[in-house]
């Protein structure tokens, strides 16, 4: 009885409300009581069947969506929803729900698998139908949609054109910067070539790089090393001798030991002084040799020299200056 009452109510409401002003169905929210949800879902399911039989597929789709809102696992409601979308020409939505049914492993779904797969093959790649507006309100709405779409496309085109313009300006700016940088590099290279040409021609142009002679190939380097080593060995030998003679003087207190002690002490002082002077002269000469001249292309070490030297009687420093 309740079912017939609901059907009569639906038919009456459809007859009283004009199709152009039919309101969208309002689905109730699912409650915490599953049985209550099932009762409500059954009512909307029957309502969807009535709308489907009356070829009002939009209302039938809304009804079956209400069923799925209340009972999401209802297979038949999803199948009927797919059929409603199929009849409306909304093939993309129909394919989605048909696929849902085809993937359901339940026994109820297996009875529909063959039919659903066949329909999916027929709908494969089929675009949605464009609804045809017939009433003035729909035509106005469609015209407004077309104008809005045209404005959107125009705006997108303007944005793309602006982006292309900005990209072109940025590329031209980068190319100009690269051209200016290349020009500066070419000018610097040309100046370097001119400088090298002048240097090669014998003009007084300071060279960029001085040819360095290896330090260990200079004769004075090894002379200084040998002098420093000789003085150091001599100072070590005489120092040990001084220690030995000092012990003898303290122990025996002989005059001969005292004279030898004083003599070797003098030798030790002279040897230490010679070692220090030789090492200092060698270090100074190395420092001067490694320091390039800032006034001309002639190196400082080519103008004056300070070298250690030793003779038969004594050792000293030899200083020479070219001017």
Buried (B, 14 or more C-beta within 10 A) or exposed (E): EEEEEBBEEBEEEBEEEEEEEEEEBEBBEBEEEEEEBBEBBBBBBBBBBBBBEEEBBBBBBBBBBBBBBBBEEBBBBBBBBBBBBBBBBBBEBBBBBBBBBBEBEEEEBEEBBEEBBEBBEEBEEEEEEEEEBEEEEEEEEBEEEEEEEEEEEEEEEEEEEEEEEEEEEEEEEEEEEEEEEEEEEEEEEEEEEEBEEEBEEEEEBEEEEEEEEEEEEBEBBEBBBEBBEBBBEBBBBBBEBBEBBBEBBEEEEEEEBBEBBEBBBEBBBBBBEBBBBBBBBBEEBBEBBEEBBEEEBEBBBEBEBBBBBBEEEEBEBEEEEEE
